[in-house]
Amino acid sequence: MTDAADGTSPQLDGVIHPPHRLQICAMLNAAREVEFGTLRDHLGVSDSVLSKQVAHLVEAGYVAQRRALKDSRHRVWLRLTARGRSAYQQHLSALRAILDAPQQ
């Protein structure tokens, strides 16, 4: 990932690029925090699929998890970190640059 401020084009982020991870980042970018089950239902995936995708984002430092007790059940809440928000914005910039490039 590069920074457009230094004169280079933003690059696609391989961590964010897979469709489910991109959708996760988009939803987390729109909200301060999202409960795991809400995210799972929105994406229409199983717990294990979402867990695997979230693990990649957590390992990259893009997503943080918070565990809490709600309605006598343990819940996991997810949020983008500052690093994750920046990476997501740069990834979107790279996608826009591809879409806005002149067609030959």
Protein Blocks (a to p, Z undefined) as FASTA:
>chain_A
ZZfknopacdddfklmpmklmmmmmmmmmpmbdcfklmmmmnopafklmmmmmmmmmmno
paccddddeehiacddddddfklmmmmmmmmmmmmmmmmpccZZ
